[in-house]
Structure formats: C-alpha cells, structure tokens
Amino acid sequence: MILPLPVILTFLFGTVIFVLNLLFQHFFLVDKHDHKGLPNGSMGLPLIGETYGFCTPHKSFSIGNFLQQRCSRYGKIFKSNIFGAPTIVSCDLDLNTFVLQNEEKLFQSSYPKPVKNILGKHSLLLLTDFDRHKRFRSIEMSLINKFKCTPHFFSHLDKLCVSLMESWRGNQFILFFKQAKQFSFSMMLMSVLEMEPGEPLGLELLKDFLKFMKGFVSIPINLPWTHHGKAIKARSRIASTLKQIIKEKDSFNEIMLLKGKLSDVEKVSIVLDLLFAGFETTSGLLSLLVYFLAKSSQALQNLKDEHIALRRKKKEGEPLNWEDYKQMEFTMMVINETLRCGNLVKFVLREAIKGVDFKGYHIPAGWKILPIFSSMHLDPSLHENPSKFNPWRWTDPATSKKVTPFGGGLRMCPGSELAKLEAAFFLHHLVLNYRWTVKEDEYPMLCPYMDFPKGLLIALEAETTDL
C-alpha cells in the first residue's frame, strides 16, 4: 500500500518538529536542574519521555494503566517526562489542592504552544498575567450572571429542552453525544449572543466549532490537511464572525466597557472562552448523565420521583425557574456524582514559578506539574467503592472537599454553576418523557479529554408519566 504524499509529508514534518523539541527539552531542561529531593519516577525514553503512555485512552471511570502502574511503583507523587518537559505528576489530594490554591504565587498555567495556537493568547485558560486574568474572568462572570438567573433565560432553556425532546419522537435510536453538543452550543449562542437555534450563521459557527474542537486534541502539525491546521483556520473564521456579531450587541458591549477598554481581539477571545467552556462542559456532562443513569435504575427512579413532584406544583406548560432549581436536591447529588465518576477533565497543566518544597519533595523552578483530578475522584482512600456510581454518597458534606471537577482556586471554571443548571433542566424533561438504554460496549473515554468514541448510541422509549 502506497501512502498519499500529503500523509508522508505530514508524518515527516511532525516527526522532525517533535524530535527537535524533545531534544531541546531533554538536554537543556531535564539535565539543567538539581534532582535532589525529587520524587521517584522515570523520565522514560530519552526523546519521547512517557507522553504516549500518559495519553493512552482509557475508560473515564478508571485512572488507566499508566497512572495505576506508576502510583503502585512510586507512590501518588512521581516524576516523569510528559509533553516534552520534566514533570511532577500528582495523584495526591493535598498536593493538588496546594497547587490550585497557590496559583500565581508558586505556580502558573503552562500549556504547550500548539494549545495556544488553537485557543489564542488571550484565552482565560492560558493567561499568566494575573491582573489581566482577573479582569477577563470578572467580565466572563458578569456575562454569565447577566443571563443565567433571568426569566428570559429560563424560558429559552425550557423551550430548547422541549424542542429537542419532541424532535426525538418516533426515533428508536439516537447518537446522544452529537445531540448534546448541538443542544449546548445552541444554548450558549442564545444566552451569550442572543441567536435563535437554527439560524444559518449559528449553524456555520457550530460547523467551524466542531473543527476547532477536533483540532484542540489532535497532533499539533499545522498543515492545511491536518486536524490542527483545519482548527486554526476554523478559529480564524469563528473570530471574524464573532467580531461582527459583537459590534451589534449593545448590552454585551456595555458590560465589557464597565471593565475598561478592550480590543476587538480581546472581546472575541472572551466570547470564544464562554462558547468553548459552555459547549464542552455541558455536552460532556449531559452525555455522562445519560450513560450513568442508564446503569442505575434506583437513581433514575429517585430522580424521576423528584421531578414528578416538581412538575405537579407547576401549571401546565409553565417553565421551571430558579426556585425550582434550588429544590432539586437529589438531582444535584446525581450531577455531582456524575462529575466525580465521569471525569470531564482529567488534569490541568501548571509550572512552578520558583522552587517549591512539599511533603518532603522538591519541585524545581520551571518544572511542569500535573494535578490529576481523576485520581482523586477514584481514590479508594478518599471514596468508598470509588468506581461505583452512588449519588447517595453526597449526603456527606465532606465529599465535596475531595472532588474538583471544575478545578479550583483562581482558575476554577466560571461556568460551572451554569453547566449544572442546564443539566438539571435537561434532566427534568428527559426523565419525564423517555426511558433509554445504552449499548454494553459503549464507554466514556479519556484520551486525554472525555469523549464517547462511538457517539453514545442510545435506544429510546417514550415514557408515560401521570401528572
């Protein structure tokens, strides 16, 4: 079999860049530091380190063979060479908490250059300038708070849920992950940019956004035919479209002006952050909820009972509101347990600003540190029978201190409450209208971000609820 020339060129170009980068890291970074006090571990092969092993896909409700083997051999804190840099990998609750709480003091965000090429240098995820990060985060929080508690928002959310459920009537099977992505993106367009579902411009944005997301987790080779190259082009088109939309939104610009003058590029970056977070977090959470509830009949029944009771208090056709949301106690237990088991985000990337000593270990300045959230969520010393989906464990308030699905500290996801709110409303309509099953060979995977490679195919059956 003869490979096409573009494929051969992509492979050769990527190999050269990859090897040159790793040679630099290995000879000029790894050997540069005093290793005294470092945790045990292995730096892997001289060039590629242990990146491939770390990124090997595994079920999201497990920590995977790589972490399992190294934690057994070296302990919960170990050294490695990942993403071309000397790294401390932490599966330890105390160290992870310490890192998140000392953002900008001892540690700073540090992601590979290809991620910056995709997200842009002004992305909240990447900003290391503390004052600018604080300012941009404040703007994003103001925009989220502007719409999330208004009757207008609840009405739109309710209508979008009902519309989606109605579109499933007569379908025996649906690929839910795709449906969840369309739903979450439409909701963010409605909320942030006041765009109605189905608008041609919105559909074009979604099309580009899917390319953007695919390139975000692809091999970082910037050529026209690669996912990475297509993602960079898609981001350019998204930025151009958003720039035009923002100019027409007076209320949107008023909020931004309250925080000081912003360039068009900065405004676009803020909106892109909101779309990115709302799209990825909400669609992933909805899909994980459908997956875990399909395998827990008791949790599903308790959830249904709670929502039947809520619906009986409402007039026919009356949308849910903030007060209803606050009454969804078991729903929140289900959502929190889904986040713990499903692990939307496996880890974050940080870098030590200066040398740090913790628990007898030394983290040299300039070294990366990877707090692994999934390892905390699935640690048997922190959670009884951690692989079991058990919403009732959240009756213990201490559980929340051992789960960090949205990060923590200064960089905690600003849209975390919004994602839970949308998920709760979605569940309300789902459990009152449908029963569903999931194929046995369908699993959420971390590769390294959460995904359903087969699309989460579910079998639907209309539910008859006596209200």
N, C-alpha and C positions, 0 to 999 in steps of 0.2 A: 504493500500500500504506500503510495507516494503522497506525502503531506503537502497541502497547498503552500505556496510561497509565503503568504501573509502569516500563516501559523508558524512556519520555520523562523521567519524574521522576528516575530513576537517572542518566541522561545529564546532565541539567541540574544536579543536585546535585553530581555528581562534577566537572563542568566548573568550577563556581564554586569549590569547595574547592581544586581543582588550581591554578586561576589565582591565587587569593589566596595560596596557599603559595609559588608560584613568584615572584609579585611581591615578596613579603617577602624571599625568598632573593636575588633579583636586585638589589634596590635597597638592602637593608640588610646583605647579606653580601658579595656579589661586589665592590661598589664600596668596601667598607669597608677592604679590605686594600691594602697597598702591593704592587704587582705586580712590583717589581724582583726579578730573579733567578728568576722563574717560568719553567717550561719553555714552549716554543712550544705552540700549540694554538688551538682555537676554543671559545668559550663557547656557540656555537650560536645559536639564536633567542632573542630577549630573554626569552621566558617559559618555553618548554619545554626550552631547552638542547638537549642531544644524547641525552636519555634514550631516545627512541624508537629511534634508530639503534643505540644500545648494546644495547638489549634485543631487537633483531630476531632471531628464531630462525635458527639455522644448525647445520650438522652438527657434532657434538661433537668430531670428529677434525679440525676446522679452527678457525681463530681468528675466522672470519667477516669479511665485507667491511668492517664498521666499524673494527675494530682493524687490519686489513690496510692499509686506506687511510691511516689516521692514523699508523701506525708508519712507513709509506713516506714520508709527508709531513713528520712532525715528529720521528721517532725513537721509541725504545721508551718514553720517558717524556714525557708531554704533559699539558697542562691541558684541562679540559672543564667542562661543567656537567651533572651527571648526578644523577637523583633529587632535583632541586630544590636542589642545593648545588654550590658551586665545588669542583672535584675534580681531584686529580692521579691520572692513570691510569698505572700502571706495568706494563709488559711486560718489565721488566728483572730478571734473576735476582738481581743484587746488591742492588738496592733492595728487592725483595720479601723477600729474606732479612733485610735490615736491619730492615724493618718488623715482621716476625714475631718477631725476636729482641729487639725493644725495646718489647714490649707492656707497658703500664702505666708505662713510663719516658718514652717520647716519643709513643706512640700508644695509643689505646684503642678498644675496639669501639664502633661507631656505626652503628646501623641505623635506617631510617625508623620513625616512630611506628606505622604500621599493622602492622609486623612484631612490635612489642612487644605490640600488642593481641591478636595471634594466639598468640604464644608465652608471654606473661606476663612480668612484670618480673623474676621470679626465674630466668629461663632462663639457663643457663650461656653461651649464645651472646651474650646481651645484657648480662650483669652487668659493670659498670665498677668496682665496689668490689673492689679486689684481694684483700683478706682474705676476703671472702665468696666470691668466685670460687674462691680456692684451697681453701677449706673444702668447698664444694659439689663441686668436681672430685674432691677426695680421697674424698668419700662415694661418688660415682659409680664411681670406680676400685675402691674396696673392694667394692662390689656386683658389679661385673663380675668381679673376680678371685675372688670367693667361689664363683662357679659355673662359670667357664669351664675350669678345669683338673680338675674332679671327674669321676669315672667316671659319676656320675648324669647330668651334663650331656652327656657324650659319648654315652651310651646314648640319651638323649632325642633328640639331634641326629641320630643314626644312624637311629632309628626313624622320625622325621619325614621324613627323606630317602627312606627305603624306601617309606613310605606314599604319599608324593607320586608317586614313580615308578610305583608299582603302579596308582595312580588314572588314569594315562595309558594303560594297556594298552587297546588297541582303538581309541584315538583317532588319527586320521590327522593332525589339525591341533590346535594349542592356541595360545591367546594367552598367551605366556610371561610377559610383564610383569605381568599380573594374578596369575598363579600364583606368581611370585616375591614379590609383595607379600604374598600370603596366607601363604606359607611363612615369610618373615622376621618377620612380625608374630606368627604362632603361636609361632615360636621365642623371641621376646622375652617373650611372655606366659608361656611355660613357664619360662623362665630367671629372669625378674625377679619374677613374681607367682605362679609355681607353678600355672598354669592349664593344663588339658589342652586340646588342639585340639578344636574343635567345641563347646565349652561355650557355651550361649546368651549368657552375659554377655560372653564373648570375641568372639562374632560381632557383638554390638551395639557393642562397643568398636571393632572393625575398621570397621564401617559409619560410625561417627562419625569415626574417624581418617581415613578416605578423604575425608570432607567437610572435615576440618581441614586436610589436606594440599592439597586443591584450592584452598582459600581463602588458603593461605600464599603462593601465587604469582599471586593474582588482583588485579584492580583494587581498590584499597583504599576501597571505598564500603560503609559499614556500614548497609545497609538489609536488611530481612528476606528479600528475594528475591534478593539478590546472593550470589555465592560467598563474599565476605568476611564478610558478615553471617551466613550459614549456618555458616561456620567458627568464628566467635566463639561462637555458640550450641552448636556441637558440642564446642568446648573446654570449655565450662561443664558439659556433660553428662559428658564424659570425666573432668573434675576431680572431680565428685560421685561417680562410680563408683569412681575410684581411691582416693578418701578412705576409702570403706567397705572396700575390699579391703585397704588398708594397715593398717587397725586390726586386722585378723585375722591379720597375718603377724608373729609374734613375732620370728623370726630377722631379718627385714627391719628391724624397729624397733630391734633390739639393735645392729646396725651403725650406724644413724643416731645412736643415743644415745651411742655411743663418740666421736662428733664434736661433742657438745654438743646442747643442746635445740633442736629445730626445730619451727616451727609446722606445722599441717596443710597450709597453702598451700605452704610450702617443700618439704615431703615430696612433695606431689603434683607440684610443678614438677620435682623431681629424677627421679621416675619417668617423667614425661612426656618429659623430656630423653632418657632412656635408650630409651624406645619410639620417639621421633622419630628419633634417630640410628640405632638398630638397624634400624628399618623402612626408612628412606630409603636408607641406605648399603648395606645388604646386598642389598636387592631391586634396586637400581641396578647394583651390581657383578655380581650373578648374570646379569642381563639383558645387560650388556655382554660378559660372558664367552661367553655363548651366541652373541651376534652375531659377535664377532671370531673365535671358534674355527670357526664355520661357514664362514668365508672363508679359513682357514689349515689345509689338510689335513695339512701336515707337523707343525705344532704340535699338532694334535689327536692325531695318531698317536703322537708322543713322549709326550704326556700320558697317553694310554691305556696305553702300554707301562709307564710308571712305576706306574700304579695296578694293572695286572695283576700286576706284581712284588710290590706291597704285599699284594694280596689273597691271593696264593699263600703268603704267610708266616702268614696267619691261619687259624684254624679256621673251618669253615663256619658262617656266621651270626654270627661274633664281631665286635662293633663295633670301629671304629677308636679309637685312643687318642692321647694327647699325643705319645708316641714316634713313632707313625706319621706324625703331622702334621709333626714335625720332619724326617722323611726325604723329604718332598715337595719336593725341590729345584726340579725343573722346574715343578711346579705353582705355586710361589711366583713363578717368573720369568714365568709366564703371567699370574698375578694382577697383578703389578706392572706389566707391560706393558699390560694392560687398563686399569688405573687411569691410566697415562700417556696412552694413546690416547683413552680414553673420556671423561675429564674429568667425573667426577661433580659436582665443584664448580668452577665457572668462576672465581670470585673471592670475596674477603671484603671487608667494609667496615670501614675504620678512620678515625679522626680524629686529626689532630695536636694533642697536648695543648699544645705550645708550638712556636715556630718552629724548623724543622729545616733544616739545610743538608746536601746530599748530592750528590756528583758535580758540584758547581758549580751545582746548582739549589737554590732556596729553596722550602720548603713552609710557608706561613703557618699560624700557630696557628688552629685552628678549621676549617681546610680538610679535606675528606674525602680519603682516599687509597684507591685500589682496586688492590691487588696482584692481577694477573691470572695465575692458575695455568696456565690452558690455553695461554697464550702461551709460557711457559717450557717446557712439555711438548712443544710443537710448533715450537720454535725450531731451525732448521737449523744454527745456530752452536753449539748445545748437543747436538743429537742427529742423527746421520747418517740421512738419509732419514726425517724425523720422522713423516710420515703413514703409513709402513708399519708394520704390526703385526709386531714382531720380538722375541719373548721372549728370544732369544739375546743381545740387547744387554745383558741384565742379568748376563752373566758378568763384565762390567766393573764393579767395585765403585763407581767414580766416578759411575755413572748415578744411583744413589740420592740423590746430593747435588744433583741437578738436577731432581728430581721431588718435588712436595709435594701429593699428592692429598688428604691429610687435614689440611692446614695445617701449622703448626709453632709452636714456642715454647710459651708458657703455655696457648695455646688449641688446641693440637693435639687432634684428636678422641680422646676417651678410649676409644672403642670400635673403633679402627682394627684392632687385632690380632684382636678378636672377629669382625669382618666377614671378615677373611681366613681365619680358622679355619672359619667356617661355609661360606664359599665353597669351601674346599678339600675339605671333607667332601661337599658337594653335588656337586662335580665328580667325585669318586670314584664315586659311584653313577650319575651321568649318563653318563659315558663308557663304563662297563661295561655299561650297559643300553640305550643308544639311540644312533642316528645321527640327524642332523637337518639341515635346510636352511632358509635364510631367504629370503624374497621379495626380489627385486632392488631394489624401491622402498622397502624398509624401512631407516630410518636412525635412529640415536640423535641427538636434537636438544638443543641448549642454548637454553632460552627463558625466563629465563636459566639455569634449573636443568635437569639432564639428564632427558630424557623420551623415550619411544617413542610418538609421537602415534597410531600405528596399532596399538599394543599388542604389537608384536613377534610376529607370526604365524609359527609355525614348523611345518614338515612333519616328522613323527616317523616313525622306522622302528626297530623293535625290533632290538637288537644281540645277536648270539650270541657269547659270549666263552668260549673254552675255558680253564677254570681247573683 
